[in-house]
Amino acid sequence: MADNLLTVVVSQGQSRNPEKRDLEKAISDACATIPGVNVVVIPHLYDLAFDSETYQKLRSVPGDMIVLTWLYDRAAHWILDRNAVRGQVGEVLLVPADYQADDEEEEDEEDTAEKDRVAELNPRPNRMLYCIDLRASEDIEQFVQEVKRIAAIAASKLLQTRPDLSRWIEGNPSPENLLRYLNPISSLQSSESTQTSTTESVYSIFGASELTKVDEHPTRRWYPVIDFSRCTNCMECIDFCLFGVYGVDNAETILVEQPDNCRKGCPACSRVCPENAIIFPQHKTPAIAGAPVEIGGLKIDLSKLFGAPESNEDASQVAARERDEQLILAGRQAVGEVRTKIAPPKPNQPKDELDQLLDQLDSLDL
């Protein structure tokens, strides 16, 4: 039985913009001609519920996955993660022109070393999730070539685990050499007889292609998504939010427990997160919507970065004001800028009996 290379998921936009629909369809149809690639067309992945048919289907996919969506790639990855479609971040070369380079701003190494990220404490499965922003290009062929590039990498991995299949490949089965096997079959050979032979050999290696569509009609939603590669589990968000959106799991790790309790249009908790780990994928401000802004860069000017109005307010003041507006709309009382403060250390004082007892316990070799 042939092994499929990977699954390509095309997440449709929320609007019915005909240009977007045409691009989605063209990419889906073109990818369905690539040997071994299963294409699944789904509704907007942000709006779907955890127990939806779509996520049940995606959770059953065992191998690498490419997801094309009208969202920043970081937002798409962590939406999938919160719905238990998990894996490592795959490198994507096709990105919008306004994406920042990774080396523009770097965190201080000492600061990074001191912080434990949730994703490091709870590693994700060792399969790749490639999230491609559909705003990266209007050229269909660019998307198809990027899918083929990733499929060639998947093919190379497959042949490492299935050496019996390599008899079909001429020469070294590197990703570069495998690319020609991933072109539509008609472009490989011109004669009908050799085309049939090539079709049989290629599909014997990579499996037949398939295109399916999941027909669901979710309503639009608004809720925060946590980027656990940045989150340090500091609990600032759960202390700040007064609408019961956040909770903790059995391991005392922060999570978005009641997403639909979130107030539509309110991004206040993302402004108080010290690691820029909270994403609102539909917000108009790129840093809040999941743009690839470096953590260190947030220390420069939080209020401007997160779209604060031209005023003397800093990010925490803007967040408090936004939260108060939502509290009032909900018929509740505004609370202002109330932040948990860490008690200052006490001045040096003589040790009492309890201090001495603790020192003795510390000195024991238990």
Phi, psi and omega in degrees: 000133183288150177264132174281144183287301184199170178249132175255121180252123176253111181268116183290148178292162181289326180278166177258033179304121185297327179294319177294317179298320179295319179295316179301315182293317181297318178295316180300313181296319181292319181293332180288352175268355182275125181304134175081003182256120173266128181252130178234122177262125185231164171293179181301121190292339179290328185276343186286143178280158182304319184267018180291161177300322182299309183290330174298321179291315182293326178292341179274353180281120186274332190260199180295155185217139171250130179239120177255124186207160180274048181222160171299145185299324179295319178296315181298317182300316186276342168293315177300317182299317181292342178258022173065026169254092195243155178177187178273156179284118178275143181286127179245130181267337179268104183226156176302152184296335184271004175294140178280146174289147184297335185263010180289325183216124181239145176289152172297129185300324181294318178296318182297319183295333184279348187251130175264119178274145183300320181295333178284327179283333179233079186302144177274163180302156184271051170236158190261136172244116179256114181254120183247127179282121181292351176276002185289334183196158172258000182266112182302320184298328177296319177293318181297317180295324178292321176296318179296321178300314180291322179296324178295323176296317178296323179295319178298318177296320180298315183290338175290327180268344180232071182299339179295339180276344188291349179296340180277345186262131178276122177079207185283123181282056178278161178306323181294315180290331182285341183303323183291338177280348183259002174283157174308139189302325183298336182272352181276317184226149182263323183280149185294322183292312180290330178296319179297317178297317180294320178302314181296317183291317182294316181286338173294328179279305194257348180090164180281151177278162181205142177233122178230160178229132176267120186262090174231159183227071181287155174273160182291142182232167178215116180198159179279150176237131183264128173272100186284352173284346177249330186297134177252008180062038183283343177073013176302320184293317182290329176288326186278316185289133181248017183248009176072026182286319187264155175207190177228151178269190183295338178265013180062035176258137182298145175207161174274097190277319181235076187301325184279002170282345183295144180276124185303127178090353183266118178249021193303319184296332180292334181285333182268350179290119184290347183248008184052044183264354183255124185244136167245096191303336183260008181285149184284342180272120186306318183297327178279329183280356176109014177301151184284066178271131180292145181301317181299328181293338182291341184284348185286304182204085184301316187295319180287320182299322184264020172076030178289151177294161179290097180201185179272005181287140170266182186299321182291325178291320176299316180299316180297320179294317179297319179295318179298321178300319180288325177298317180295317178298331179273006179079021181248174184269139176293148183242347180075193183275090179250115180236143177291128181253141176276128182298134180293150180297145179284147177296158180303128179227156176301142181287137177269186183297324180294317178300317181295322179295320178294321178298320179295320178295321180296328183281345180287140179271079184268000000 
